[in-house]
Amino acid sequence: MSTPATSKDEMRRRAEIREKNAELRRIDAARAMEAQRSAQAAEQAKTARLRALRLAKLAEEAEEKAAGARKPSRKKKAAAKV
């Protein structure tokens, strides 16, 4: 047999457990969100670094192509003069 006081104590204990579990879920969710933000920031930094490397490579290739296109024309002119 349970008395009304026992049932109230049991209800209070269960309510405290629910609150504690809810707080633990909130903390876990906050940690997960922080981890996700951190991963996203790292991915954005990596993407920016790779983009900069790619653009530098493209610029270098364009310079080489432009320099390569100019050099043969000079040689042809020099060969034509001889």
Sequence and secondary structure as in RCSB ss.txt:
>XXXX:A:sequence
MSTPATSKDEMRRRAEIREKNAELRRIDAARAMEAQRSAQAAEQAKTARLRALRLAKLAEEAEEKAAGARKPSRK
KKAAAKV
>XXXX:A:secstr
   HHHHHHHHHHHHHHHHHHHHHHHHHHHHHHHHHHHHHHHHHHHHHHHHHHHHHHHHHHHHHHHHHHHHHHHH
HHHHHH 
